[in-house]
Amino acid sequence: MKIRQLLHKLDLITRLDASTLELDIQGIADNSRDVEEGFAFVAIAGFESDGHGYIDQALEKGAALIIGEQAIAGLTVPYLQVVNSRKALGRMARNFYGHPSNRKVMIGITGTNGKTTTSYMLRHFLESNGISCSIIGTIQNVINGQKTKSSNTTPSSLALHKLLSHSHDEVVIMEVSSHGLAQHRLAGITFDFGLFTNLHPEHLDYHGSMEEYFQTKLLMFHQLKAHGTAVVNADNVWGRKLTETLQREGKSVYAIGRSADCDLRVVHFTPTTSTMLVEEKNETYQMDSAMNGMHNMYNTLMAVGVSRLLRIPKEKLLDSIPHFKGVEGRFEMTKRANGTTVVVDYAHTPDAIAYCLEAVKLQSARRIIHVFGFRGDRDPGKRSAMLSLSAEWSDRYILTLDDLNTVPRSEMLDVLKRLNEVYGNPKGSIVPDRTLAIQQAITDSQPGDWIVITGKGHEKYQQSYQLPTTSDRETVDFAIEFD
């Protein structure tokens, strides 16, 4: 590709002469280790290292063009200074890979909770009705039926455009994180549908306030295509604010929820059976939620709403719901022969924990035993609320370690003790080793009990524990086998 084509719609501070603009570029890299002969290297000031410090390495590997934010002279190849390297990377990737999001039905899902579950429900509904889907998100990326591990909920803009260019699927369903939006990883992407699940206190150590968090989420809806539609949970206060904002901007909004003005409205929901009576275009019909719990009622509605907008017949859609097999680490249930039930769930915010424990309570659990902890370096402001909810809803809770990140183990144990003294009650105990905490909960359970393990979901452990397992799911299986 010619440099002039690569630079289309970039915010440039410096310029290149006409002859240089006609040079060919063979590829793009934002890591000097990935540079090959004839590549453009984009230097990005990261959180741990600055790509501008790796320009010499990129040149040694054959870079033919350097892009950066700093004023740099004297390089052996052309250098362009841009306003924002992250934005430039996304736009360059879009140009290099031929605007791949324009060739797909693009569905972006954002919100605090429910992104992963909604994306997998939606994929199931569409593929059950003959529409092939790629999925890009927290658990994995699935492109043309091939699964690969994902390192971030939202990949870098370069990786994202490359994935899209390789996809032969009709629809691409993406989880869109607030970090991804704030860091311009979605630069150059446009969406046919933008889904907003909810907004609750989370990542405030990064965003600073709920208003800033909301404004970051709003960025995705500024990337809707001209004909694009926002699908919004109108029962969430931030969803209502989003609806008002988008309608003022003249954008199309499809609302789901309980209020009378929703496009897909819940008339009645029966929590014990997870069935609902819904109204759509003056027609009322019964529909099952694809998973248990009030929160999954909303996730189901979001996925059903988009499916209807994509013109999937109601009868075929309703037929596909009972065949949904669930999502790894999202209210993932194991029913034991001795009459106990184990749930592994990713819930790691107060609202998500409340939804999860409420869903279990409505299943007539004899006792709820809750195993959870708190991540080091992550949102300390939500910890007291999480513990208070568990102390209220569960019959017994076990505080244990989650990812320590940079926090020493001894310091995190002191945090658990202090929180338990202030916000806990006699129903609680502390078992530092996560695998032993899970094993103890399972060993101590009796028929009719539900053991709820939250915080990790599908994720692997970052540190080693006493049992030879690497995830909550593996630990549950191990503990059951040797119980």
C-alpha positions in Angstrom: 0.0 0.0 0.0 1.2 3.5 -0.8 2.0 5.8 2.1 -0.5 8.3 1.0 -3.3 5.7 1.2 -2.1 4.6 4.6 -2.3 8.2 5.9 -5.8 8.9 4.8 -7.7 10.9 7.5 -4.8 11.0 10.0 -4.3 14.0 12.1 -0.8 15.0 11.0 1.4 17.6 12.5 4.2 17.2 9.9 4.0 16.4 6.2 5.8 14.3 3.6 6.8 15.3 0.1 4.9 14.0 -2.9 7.5 11.4 -3.9 7.7 9.9 -0.4 3.9 9.5 -0.3 4.2 7.2 -3.3 6.5 4.7 -1.5 5.1 1.3 -0.6 4.5 0.0 2.9 4.4 -3.8 3.5 2.8 -3.8 6.9 2.2 -2.1 10.2 3.6 -2.7 13.7 3.2 -1.1 17.1 5.9 -3.3 18.7 9.4 -3.1 17.4 9.8 -6.9 17.7 7.1 -7.3 15.1 8.7 -5.0 12.5 9.7 -6.5 9.2 11.3 -5.1 6.1 9.2 -2.3 4.6 6.9 -1.9 7.6 5.5 1.3 9.2 6.3 1.5 12.9 3.9 3.4 15.2 5.6 4.6 18.4 3.1 4.7 21.3 3.7 6.0 24.8 2.4 3.1 26.8 1.7 2.8 30.5 4.9 0.7 31.2 7.2 1.7 28.3 7.4 4.3 25.6 7.5 3.1 22.0 9.5 6.2 21.0 12.4 4.6 22.8 12.3 1.6 20.4 12.6 3.5 17.2 16.2 2.5 16.6 15.3 -1.2 17.0 12.5 -0.8 14.5 14.9 0.8 12.0 17.4 -2.0 12.5 14.6 -4.5 11.6 13.9 -2.6 8.4 11.1 -0.1 9.2 10.5 2.2 6.2 8.3 4.7 8.0 8.1 5.9 11.6 5.0 7.5 13.1 5.1 9.1 16.6 3.9 12.0 18.8 7.3 13.5 19.6 9.2 16.0 17.4 12.0 13.8 16.0 14.5 14.7 13.3 17.5 13.0 11.7 16.1 9.5 11.1 17.2 7.5 8.1 13.6 7.0 7.0 10.6 9.3 6.8 9.1 10.4 10.1 5.6 11.7 10.7 4.5 13.4 13.9 0.8 12.9 14.7 -1.5 14.3 17.3 -2.3 10.9 18.8 -0.4 7.8 18.0 -3.1 5.4 19.3 -5.7 7.0 17.1 -3.3 7.1 14.2 -2.6 3.3 14.6 -6.3 2.5 14.4 -6.9 4.6 11.3 -3.8 3.3 9.6 -4.9 -0.3 10.3 -8.3 0.5 9.0 -6.8 1.9 5.7 -4.3 -1.0 5.4 -6.9 -3.7 5.8 -9.4 -2.1 3.6 -12.0 -0.8 6.1 -13.1 -4.3 7.2 -15.8 -3.1 9.6 -17.6 -1.6 6.7 -17.9 -5.1 5.1 -19.5 -6.7 8.2 -22.6 -6.4 10.3 -20.7 -5.1 13.4 -22.2 -5.4 16.8 -20.5 -3.8 19.8 -21.6 -4.6 23.4 -20.5 -2.3 26.2 -21.6 -1.9 29.9 -20.3 -3.0 33.3 -21.9 -6.4 33.5 -23.3 -8.8 31.0 -21.1 -8.2 27.9 -19.8 -11.7 27.6 -23.1 -13.5 28.4 -25.0 -11.3 26.0 -22.5 -11.8 23.2 -22.6 -15.6 23.5 -26.4 -15.6 23.7 -26.6 -13.4 20.6 -24.1 -15.6 18.7 -26.2 -18.7 19.6 -29.5 -17.1 18.4 -27.9 -15.9 15.1 -26.0 -19.1 14.3 -29.1 -21.3 15.2 -30.8 -19.4 12.4 -28.2 -19.7 9.8 -26.1 -16.5 10.3 -22.4 -17.1 10.8 -20.7 -15.0 13.6 -17.3 -14.1 14.7 -16.9 -13.2 18.4 -14.2 -11.0 19.9 -14.2 -10.8 23.7 -13.1 -11.6 27.2 -13.0 -15.4 27.1 -11.7 -16.0 23.5 -11.8 -14.8 19.9 -13.7 -17.0 17.5 -13.1 -16.2 13.8 -14.4 -18.5 11.0 -15.0 -21.1 13.7 -11.4 -21.1 14.9 -10.9 -20.3 18.6 -7.9 -18.3 19.9 -7.1 -17.0 23.4 -7.7 -13.4 24.0 -5.4 -11.3 26.2 -7.8 -8.3 26.5 -11.5 -7.9 26.3 -10.9 -5.5 23.4 -7.7 -6.1 21.4 -5.4 -3.4 20.1 -6.7 -1.6 17.1 -4.0 -3.2 14.9 -4.9 -6.7 16.1 -8.6 -5.9 15.8 -8.5 -4.7 12.2 -6.4 -7.7 11.3 -9.0 -10.1 12.9 -11.8 -8.4 11.1 -10.0 -8.7 7.7 -9.6 -12.4 8.2 -13.2 -13.0 9.1 -15.5 -14.6 6.5 -18.4 -14.5 8.9 -21.5 -12.4 8.2 -21.6 -10.8 11.7 -18.9 -9.8 14.1 -19.9 -9.5 17.8 -17.5 -7.6 20.0 -17.2 -6.9 23.7 -16.2 -3.3 24.0 -14.4 -2.4 27.3 -14.1 1.1 28.7 -10.3 0.7 28.8 -10.4 -0.2 25.1 -12.5 3.0 24.3 -10.3 5.2 26.5 -7.2 3.9 24.8 -8.6 4.3 21.3 -8.4 0.5 20.5 -11.7 1.0 18.6 -10.2 3.7 16.3 -11.4 3.1 12.7 -14.2 0.7 13.6 -17.9 1.5 12.9 -20.9 -0.4 14.2 -24.3 -1.3 12.9 -25.5 -2.0 16.4 -24.3 -0.6 19.7 -25.5 -2.4 22.9 -25.6 -0.9 26.3 -26.2 -3.4 29.1 -25.9 -1.3 32.3 -23.5 0.9 34.2 -22.4 0.3 37.8 -19.4 1.5 39.9 -16.4 -0.3 38.4 -12.9 0.8 37.2 -13.3 4.1 39.1 -9.6 3.8 40.0 -9.1 4.3 36.2 -11.9 6.6 35.2 -12.2 8.7 38.4 -16.0 9.1 38.5 -19.2 7.5 37.2 -19.7 10.5 34.9 -16.3 10.0 33.3 -17.0 6.2 33.1 -20.3 7.0 31.3 -18.7 9.5 28.9 -16.1 6.8 28.0 -18.8 4.3 27.2 -20.6 6.9 25.1 -17.7 7.0 22.7 -18.7 3.7 21.2 -22.1 5.1 20.1 -20.3 8.0 18.3 -18.9 5.2 16.1 -22.3 3.9 14.9 -22.8 3.8 11.1 -25.2 6.3 9.6 -27.9 3.6 9.7 -26.8 2.3 13.1 -29.0 1.5 16.0 -28.3 1.7 19.8 -29.9 -1.1 21.8 -30.2 0.1 25.3 -31.3 -1.3 28.7 -33.7 1.5 29.7 -34.2 0.1 33.2 -30.7 1.4 34.2 -30.4 5.0 35.1 -27.4 5.4 32.9 -29.2 3.7 30.1 -32.0 6.3 30.3 -29.3 9.0 30.2 -27.7 7.4 27.2 -31.1 7.1 25.4 -31.8 10.8 26.0 -28.3 11.8 24.8 -28.5 9.7 21.6 -32.0 10.8 20.8 -30.9 14.5 21.0 -28.2 13.6 18.6 -30.7 12.1 16.2 -29.5 8.5 16.5 -31.8 5.5 16.4 -32.5 3.9 19.8 -34.2 0.5 20.4 -35.0 0.2 24.1 -35.5 -2.9 26.2 -36.9 -3.1 29.7 -40.1 -2.8 31.8 -41.3 0.7 31.0 -44.3 1.2 28.6 -42.2 3.0 25.9 -39.7 0.2 25.4 -39.6 -1.4 22.0 -39.2 -4.9 23.6 -41.0 -4.7 27.0 -41.1 -7.1 29.9 -44.7 -7.2 31.1 -44.0 -9.8 33.8 -41.0 -11.9 34.9 -41.2 -15.0 37.0 -37.8 -15.3 38.8 -38.3 -18.9 40.0 -38.8 -20.2 36.5 -37.0 -17.5 34.6 -39.9 -17.0 32.2 -41.2 -13.7 31.0 -44.2 -12.2 29.3 -43.0 -9.7 26.7 -44.6 -7.2 24.4 -43.3 -6.3 21.0 -45.2 -4.1 18.5 -48.5 -4.6 20.4 -48.0 -8.4 20.4 -47.6 -10.2 23.7 -46.0 -13.6 24.1 -44.2 -15.7 26.6 -40.4 -16.2 26.4 -37.9 -18.1 28.5 -34.7 -16.5 29.8 -31.7 -18.3 28.4 -30.1 -18.4 31.9 -31.3 -18.0 35.5 -31.6 -14.7 37.3 -33.0 -11.2 36.7 -29.6 -10.0 35.2 -29.9 -12.8 32.6 -33.4 -11.7 31.8 -31.9 -8.4 30.6 -29.1 -10.2 28.8 -31.6 -12.4 27.0 -33.7 -9.4 26.1 -30.7 -7.6 24.6 -29.8 -10.6 22.5 -33.4 -11.2 21.4 -33.8 -7.5 20.5 -30.9 -7.5 18.2 -32.0 -10.8 16.6 -35.4 -9.3 15.9 -33.8 -6.2 14.4 -31.9 -8.6 12.1 -35.3 -10.0 11.1 -35.0 -13.4 12.7 -38.6 -14.8 12.9 -40.0 -14.8 16.4 -41.0 -18.5 16.3 -37.5 -19.6 15.2 -35.9 -17.4 17.8 -38.0 -18.7 20.6 -37.2 -22.3 19.5 -33.4 -21.6 19.8 -33.5 -20.2 23.3 -33.8 -23.5 25.2 -30.8 -24.9 23.4 -28.4 -22.3 24.7 -25.7 -24.1 26.7 -24.5 -21.2 28.8 -21.1 -19.5 29.0 -17.9 -20.6 30.7 -17.6 -19.0 34.1 -21.0 -17.2 33.9 -23.4 -18.7 36.4 -21.9 -22.0 35.5 -23.7 -24.7 37.5 -22.7 -28.2 38.6 -25.4 -30.2 40.3 -24.0 -33.0 42.5 -25.5 -36.4 43.2 -25.6 -35.5 46.9 -28.1 -32.7 46.3 -25.8 -29.7 46.4 -25.2 -27.3 43.6 -22.0 -25.4 42.8 -22.0 -22.1 40.8 -18.9 -20.5 39.3 -19.5 -16.9 38.3 -17.3 -14.0 37.1 -19.2 -11.5 39.4 -16.7 -9.0 40.8 -18.8 -5.9 41.4 -21.4 -5.3 44.1 -24.3 -5.3 41.6 -23.1 -8.5 39.9 -22.7 -10.3 43.3 -26.2 -9.1 44.3 -27.7 -10.5 41.0 -25.9 -13.8 41.4 -26.8 -14.4 45.0 -30.4 -13.3 44.4 -30.7 -15.7 41.5 -29.5 -18.5 43.8 -31.9 -17.5 46.6 -34.8 -17.7 44.2 -33.9 -21.3 43.4 -34.9 -22.2 47.0 -31.4 -22.9 48.2 -31.4 -24.3 51.7 -28.2 -22.5 52.5 -25.9 -20.3 50.4 -22.1 -20.7 51.0 -20.3 -17.8 49.2 -16.5 -18.0 48.4 -14.9 -14.8 47.1 -12.1 -12.3 47.5 -10.8 -8.9 46.2 -8.1 -8.2 43.6 -5.0 -6.3 44.6 -4.7 -2.8 43.0 -8.3 -2.9 41.8 -11.2 -0.6 42.9 -10.8 -0.8 46.7 -13.9 1.4 47.1 -16.2 -1.4 46.1 -14.9 -4.0 48.6 -17.0 -3.0 51.6 -20.2 -3.1 49.5 -19.3 -6.6 48.2 -18.7 -7.9 51.7 -21.8 -6.3 53.1 -23.9 -7.9 50.4 -22.4 -11.4 51.0 -22.9 -11.0 54.7 -26.5 -10.2 54.1 -27.5 -12.7 51.4 -25.4 -15.7 52.2 -25.7 -18.1 55.1 -22.0 -18.5 55.3 -19.2 -16.8 53.4 -15.5 -17.6 53.1 -13.1 -14.7 52.2 -10.1 -15.8 50.2 -7.5 -14.4 47.9 -8.1 -13.3 44.3 -5.3 -12.0 42.0 -2.7 -10.2 44.1 -1.3 -8.3 41.2 1.4 -6.1 42.9 0.1 -6.3 46.4 2.0 -8.5 48.9 0.1 -11.6 50.2 0.5 -10.4 53.8 -0.9 -7.0 53.0 -4.0 -8.5 51.2 -4.6 -10.8 54.2 -4.6 -7.7 56.5 -7.2 -6.1 54.1 -9.4 -9.2 54.4 -9.2 -9.1 58.2 -10.0 -5.4 58.5 -12.9 -5.6 56.1 -14.3 -8.6 57.8 -14.1 -6.9 61.2 -15.9 -3.8 60.0 -18.4 -5.1 57.4 -18.6 -8.8 58.1 -20.5 -10.9 60.7 -20.1 -14.2 62.5 -21.1 -16.1 59.4 -17.8 -15.3 57.8 -14.3 -16.9 57.9 -11.0 -16.3 56.1 -9.2 -19.1 54.2 -6.3 -17.5 52.3 -5.6 -20.4 49.9 -8.4 -20.1 47.2 -8.4 -23.8 46.3 -8.7 -24.8 50.0 -11.5 -22.3 50.5 -13.4 -23.9 47.7 -12.6 -27.4 48.8 -13.8 -26.5 52.4 -17.1 -25.1 51.1 -17.8 -28.2 49.1 -16.8 -30.6 51.9 -18.9 -28.8 54.4 -22.0 -28.5 52.2 -25.2 -30.5 52.8 -28.1 -31.5 50.5 -29.9 -28.5 49.3 -27.0 -26.1 49.7 -25.6 -23.9 47.0 -21.9 -23.1 46.9 -21.3 -19.8 45.0 -17.8 -19.0 43.9 -17.4 -15.5 42.4 -14.7 -13.3 41.1 -12.6 -15.4 38.6 -15.2 -17.1 36.4 -13.3 -18.5 33.3 -10.0 -16.9 34.3 -6.8 -18.8 35.2 -5.2 -18.2 38.6 -2.2 -15.8 38.6 -0.6 -17.5 41.6 -0.1 -21.1 42.7 -2.2 -22.6 45.5 -2.0 -25.9 47.4 -4.3 -27.9 45.2 -3.0 -28.8 41.7 -5.5 -26.7 39.9 -5.4 -23.5 37.7 -9.0 -22.2 37.8 -12.1 -22.2 40.0 -13.7 -24.7 37.6 -10.8 -27.1 37.9 -10.8 -26.7 41.7 -14.5 -27.5 41.9 -14.0 -30.7 39.8 -11.0 -31.7 41.9 -12.8 -31.1 45.2 -15.8 -33.0 44.1 -13.8 -35.9 42.9 -11.9 -36.3 46.2 -14.8 -35.3 48.5 
